[in-house]
Amino acid sequence: MKGKGALIITILFASMLSVVPSCDGGVAISGSFYSHDYVLAQGEQISSNDIYVVAFNKADKRVRVDVEYEAPEFIDVGLSSESCFLEPDDYERIYITLKAHDDAVPGNYTVKVIVMINEVEGDLPIKVLTSAAQGANVEIAGDYATVNVAAVDPVGNIASNAHIRLYHGDYEMANASGELEKRVVPGTYTAKTYLLGEVVASEEFELEPYEETKVELLIRSVYFEVFDALPAKNDAGELGYVYTVAVIKNVYMELPDTSIVITVSGATSDTITIASFPHLPMERTEVKYNYIPMDGWKSGKYEFTAKVVSGNTVYAVSPTKTIDGAPEITKNSMSLIVVAVVVIVAILVPGLFFYMKKKKNEKEE
C-alpha cells in the first residue's frame, strides 16, 4: 500500500508539471522557454530576452514564486530570479541562460525549468497553489565555429551605441553593444543591428564547422525620411522655381561639421549646399530650399538628389526626383509656327505691294 500511495502522489505531482501555460486559483505560468529547440557547441552559452518563463499572480493575495531546474550536470542553467514575492495583479519574468561545459557530451537532452507558486503567511510559504515545468530540447554539438559581428559606421569605426542581436532559427541567442564575438554551432544565422530601437542593418550568413568568420554590418545611421522636389509655376504655366524639402533622421549620434547638399543634373549641372550645421542633432531635421538655375530654365529634365555629408564622408543619399524644365519645341509646334509665319507673310506682302503702288501713284499725280 505504501508503494502504491507513493506512486499515486508521484503521478499527481507529475500531472502538475506541464510545458504549456497553466492556471489555478488566480495564478498562471507561461513563457517561451519550451517553444525553442536549442543547439549549443561545447563551451557555448546562450542568453537573450527571447528565453524566459513568466509567473502571473491574478489572485487577491500575495504569493511567493520559487524557481528550480533539472539538467544534465554538464549543462549549467542560469536564472535571473530563483525566488520572489508577487503582489496581486503582478508578474515576474524569469530569464534563462544555458551553458554547455567544454567537456559536455554531445547528444540530445531535456532541460526543465520548474516554477512553484506558494501561498504565504508573512514571508513563509505554507502551501503550493500551482506549479508547472517547461521542458526544452537541448542538443550538444560535437563541432563549432567562431563568429565576430561588428556594427560599423560609414567612417569605419565600431558604433559602440549600436545594439547587435544574433539569431539562430526562431530565437535570439546572444546580444552585445558595438561588437559581438561568440563560439557557436555550424549553421545559418542572422545578425541585426539596432539604433534607438530601429533595425539599421541586417545580414544572414552560413557558418561551416571550425570556420572563423567576421561580419561587418554597415549601419544606416542617417537617412532621408522625406525628400521631394516640386515645381512652382506662374499663372502662364511657366516654371518659376523648384521647391525642395528634406527631412533627415539621425539615429546614431550628433555628427560634426555636417552639410545638406543638393546636386542637380540633366539639363544642367549644379551643386548647392542648402544647410550647414556645426553638429547635426539626433532625431529629425527639416530643410527647405527654392531652386532656380543661374542660367535660367532650359528644355529637358532636371534631376535632384540630396546628400548628408559630415566631414568628407557621405552618410546618406536621397532618392532622385525629376522635374521637367522649359517646354521643348516639338515638331507639331514648329509646324504651327511655320504656318503662322506663312500666313503673316501672305497677308503682309500683298498689303505692302498695294501700299507701295498707291504711294507711287500719288507721287506721279
C-alpha positions in Angstrom: 0.0 0.0 0.0 2.9 2.4 0.8 4.4 1.8 -2.6 1.0 2.3 -4.3 0.4 5.5 -2.3 3.8 6.9 -3.3 3.1 6.1 -6.9 -0.2 8.0 -6.8 1.5 11.0 -5.2 4.2 11.0 -7.9 1.6 10.8 -10.7 -0.3 13.7 -9.2 2.8 15.8 -8.9 3.9 15.0 -12.4 0.5 16.0 -13.8 1.1 19.5 -12.3 4.2 19.8 -14.4 3.3 21.0 -17.9 5.1 22.5 -20.9 2.1 24.7 -21.7 0.8 27.7 -19.7 -1.1 26.6 -16.6 -3.6 28.4 -14.4 -5.0 27.6 -11.0 -6.6 29.7 -8.2 -5.9 33.0 -9.9 -2.2 32.3 -10.7 -0.7 31.3 -14.0 2.6 30.3 -15.6 3.6 30.9 -19.2 6.7 31.8 -21.3 8.7 30.9 -24.4 11.4 28.6 -23.0 9.7 25.4 -24.1 9.0 26.7 -27.6 12.6 26.6 -28.9 15.0 23.8 -29.8 18.4 24.9 -28.5 21.7 23.8 -30.0 25.0 24.5 -28.2 28.6 23.9 -29.0 30.9 22.7 -26.3 31.8 25.7 -24.2 29.0 27.9 -25.7 26.5 30.0 -23.7 23.2 31.3 -25.0 21.2 34.1 -23.3 18.6 36.6 -24.5 15.3 38.3 -23.9 13.7 35.5 -26.0 14.3 32.8 -23.4 12.1 33.1 -20.3 9.2 31.8 -18.2 6.6 34.1 -16.7 4.7 33.7 -13.4 1.4 35.7 -13.0 -0.5 36.4 -9.8 -4.1 37.0 -10.6 -5.2 36.1 -7.1 -6.3 38.6 -4.4 -3.4 37.8 -2.1 0.4 37.9 -2.0 2.3 34.8 -3.2 5.9 33.6 -3.4 7.5 32.2 -6.6 10.3 29.7 -6.3 12.2 28.5 -9.5 14.3 25.4 -9.9 15.7 23.4 -12.8 16.6 19.9 -13.9 19.5 19.4 -16.3 22.5 17.2 -17.1 25.5 18.0 -14.9 27.5 19.4 -17.9 24.7 22.0 -18.7 24.5 25.0 -16.5 21.2 26.8 -16.2 21.2 30.4 -15.1 18.0 32.0 -13.7 17.5 35.8 -13.4 15.5 35.1 -10.3 15.2 32.0 -8.1 12.7 33.3 -5.6 10.5 36.4 -5.4 7.2 37.7 -4.0 4.3 38.8 -6.2 1.5 41.2 -5.2 -2.0 40.8 -6.7 -2.0 41.5 -10.4 1.8 41.4 -10.6 4.0 39.1 -12.6 7.7 38.1 -12.8 9.6 37.2 -16.0 12.5 34.9 -15.3 15.2 34.9 -18.0 17.1 31.7 -18.6 20.7 31.2 -19.6 22.1 27.9 -20.9 25.8 27.0 -21.0 27.5 23.8 -22.1 30.7 22.8 -20.4 33.8 22.5 -22.5 33.7 18.7 -22.0 29.9 18.4 -22.4 29.0 15.1 -24.0 27.4 15.6 -27.5 23.9 14.4 -27.7 20.2 15.4 -27.2 18.9 16.3 -23.7 15.9 17.8 -22.0 16.3 20.8 -19.6 13.3 21.6 -17.3 12.6 24.8 -15.5 10.1 24.3 -12.7 8.1 27.2 -11.3 6.2 26.8 -8.0 3.8 29.5 -6.7 3.2 29.3 -3.0 0.6 30.8 -0.6 2.4 32.6 2.1 2.0 33.6 5.7 4.3 36.6 6.2 7.3 35.6 4.2 7.0 31.9 4.8 5.4 29.5 2.2 2.6 27.4 3.6 1.0 25.8 0.6 1.7 25.3 -3.1 -1.1 26.9 -5.1 0.2 25.7 -8.5 3.4 24.6 -10.2 4.5 23.9 -13.7 7.6 22.9 -15.6 8.6 23.9 -19.1 10.9 21.4 -20.8 13.1 22.3 -23.7 15.2 20.2 -26.1 18.9 20.9 -25.9 21.4 19.5 -28.3 25.1 19.5 -27.6 27.0 19.5 -30.9 30.5 18.0 -31.4 31.8 20.7 -33.6 31.8 24.5 -33.5 32.5 27.7 -35.4 33.5 31.2 -34.3 31.8 34.4 -35.4 32.6 38.1 -34.8 29.9 40.6 -35.6 30.6 44.3 -35.6 28.4 47.3 -36.2 30.4 49.7 -38.4 29.6 53.3 -39.2 30.3 54.9 -42.6 33.7 56.1 -41.4 34.7 52.5 -40.5 34.5 52.9 -36.7 32.7 50.4 -34.5 29.4 52.0 -33.4 29.5 51.3 -29.7 26.0 52.7 -29.2 24.5 50.2 -31.7 22.9 47.1 -30.3 23.7 43.7 -32.0 21.4 40.7 -31.8 22.3 37.3 -33.1 19.5 34.9 -34.1 19.7 31.2 -34.7 16.4 29.8 -36.1 13.5 31.5 -34.4 15.2 32.8 -31.2 17.8 35.4 -30.2 20.8 33.6 -28.7 23.1 36.5 -27.9 23.4 40.3 -27.9 26.0 42.9 -27.4 26.8 46.6 -27.9 29.1 47.5 -30.8 30.8 44.2 -31.3 29.9 40.5 -30.5 32.3 37.6 -30.6 31.0 34.1 -30.0 31.6 30.4 -30.3 28.5 28.8 -32.0 27.5 25.6 -33.7 27.7 25.5 -37.5 24.6 26.6 -39.3 22.6 29.6 -40.6 22.5 32.8 -38.5 21.0 36.2 -38.8 22.7 39.3 -37.2 20.7 42.5 -36.8 21.9 45.9 -35.6 19.6 48.4 -33.8 19.8 52.1 -33.1 17.2 53.7 -30.9 15.1 50.5 -31.3 15.2 50.6 -35.1 16.8 48.0 -37.3 19.6 49.8 -39.2 21.4 46.8 -40.6 20.8 43.0 -41.1 22.6 40.1 -42.6 22.1 36.3 -42.9 25.2 34.1 -43.1 26.2 30.4 -43.0 28.9 29.0 -40.8 30.8 25.8 -41.6 32.4 23.5 -38.9 35.5 25.2 -37.4 35.1 28.3 -39.6 36.1 31.7 -38.2 34.0 34.5 -39.7 33.9 38.2 -39.3 30.7 40.0 -40.3 30.6 43.8 -40.6 27.2 45.4 -40.6 27.3 48.9 -42.1 24.7 50.8 -40.1 22.2 53.0 -41.8 22.6 55.6 -39.2 21.3 58.7 -41.0 18.6 58.6 -43.7 16.1 60.7 -45.6 12.6 60.1 -44.3 11.3 62.6 -46.9 12.9 64.2 -50.0 10.8 65.8 -52.7 11.2 68.4 -55.5 8.0 70.2 -56.5 7.7 72.6 -59.5 6.2 76.1 -58.7 4.7 77.7 -61.9 3.2 81.1 -62.6 -0.3 81.8 -64.0 1.0 81.3 -67.5 2.2 77.8 -66.6 5.8 78.8 -66.8 8.3 77.2 -64.3 9.4 79.8 -61.8 11.4 77.7 -59.2 11.6 74.2 -57.7 10.6 73.8 -54.1 12.8 71.1 -52.4 12.1 69.7 -48.9 14.2 67.2 -47.0 13.5 65.5 -43.6 16.6 63.8 -42.3 16.5 61.3 -39.4 19.7 60.8 -37.4 19.6 57.7 -35.1 23.3 57.5 -34.5 25.0 60.5 -32.8 25.5 64.2 -33.3 27.6 64.5 -36.5 30.1 67.3 -36.5 30.6 69.7 -39.5 27.6 68.5 -41.4 26.1 69.8 -44.7 23.0 69.1 -46.7 23.9 69.2 -50.3 21.7 69.0 -53.4 23.1 68.1 -56.8 21.2 68.9 -60.0 21.9 67.0 -63.2 20.3 66.5 -66.6 19.5 69.8 -68.4 22.1 71.5 -66.2 24.9 70.6 -63.7 24.8 72.2 -60.3 25.7 71.6 -56.7 24.2 73.7 -53.9 24.8 73.5 -50.1 21.3 74.2 -48.7 22.1 73.9 -45.0 25.1 73.6 -42.7 25.3 72.5 -39.0 28.2 72.6 -36.6 26.6 69.4 -35.3 23.7 67.6 -36.9 21.4 66.8 -34.0 19.8 63.4 -33.2 16.3 62.6 -34.4 14.7 64.7 -37.2 15.9 67.8 -39.1 13.9 69.5 -41.8 15.4 71.6 -44.5 13.7 73.6 -47.4 15.1 75.3 -50.4 13.8 77.1 -53.5 16.0 76.3 -56.6 16.4 78.5 -59.6 19.2 77.7 -62.1 21.7 80.5 -62.6 21.4 80.3 -66.4 17.6 80.1 -66.5 15.4 77.1 -67.2 16.2 75.0 -70.3 14.2 72.4 -72.1 14.7 68.9 -70.8 14.7 67.1 -67.4 16.3 68.3 -64.1 17.2 65.5 -61.7 17.6 66.4 -58.0 19.5 64.3 -55.4 20.3 65.3 -51.8 23.2 64.1 -49.6 24.1 64.3 -45.9 27.9 65.0 -45.7 29.8 65.0 -42.4 33.5 66.0 -42.8 34.3 64.3 -46.1 32.0 61.3 -45.5 28.6 60.8 -47.2 26.2 59.4 -44.6 23.0 59.4 -46.6 21.8 59.8 -50.2 18.2 60.6 -51.1 16.1 59.1 -53.9 16.3 61.1 -57.1 13.4 63.4 -58.1 12.9 64.5 -61.7 11.3 67.8 -62.9 10.6 68.9 -66.5 12.2 72.2 -67.4 11.1 74.7 -70.0 8.7 73.1 -72.6 10.5 71.7 -75.7 9.6 72.9 -79.2 8.1 69.9 -80.7 7.6 69.1 -84.5 3.9 69.9 -84.3 4.7 73.2 -82.5 7.3 74.0 -85.2 4.8 73.3 -88.0 2.3 75.6 -86.4 4.9 78.3 -86.2 5.8 77.9 -89.8 2.1 78.0 -90.9 1.7 81.2 -88.8 4.7 82.8 -90.5 3.5 81.9 -93.9 0.0 83.3 -93.2 1.5 86.5 -91.8 3.8 86.9 -94.9 0.9 86.1 -97.2 -1.1 88.9 -95.7 1.7 91.4 -95.3 3.3 91.1 -98.8 0.2 91.9 -100.9 -0.7 94.7 -98.5 2.8 96.2 -98.7 2.7 95.8 -102.6 -0.6 97.8 -102.8 0.6 100.3 -100.3 3.8 101.0 -102.3 1.8 101.2 -105.6 -0.6 103.7 -104.1 2.3 105.8 -102.9 3.8 105.8 -106.3 0.5 106.9 -108.0 0.1 109.7 -105.5 3.6 110.9 -106.2 3.1 110.9 -110.1 -0.1 112.9 -109.7 
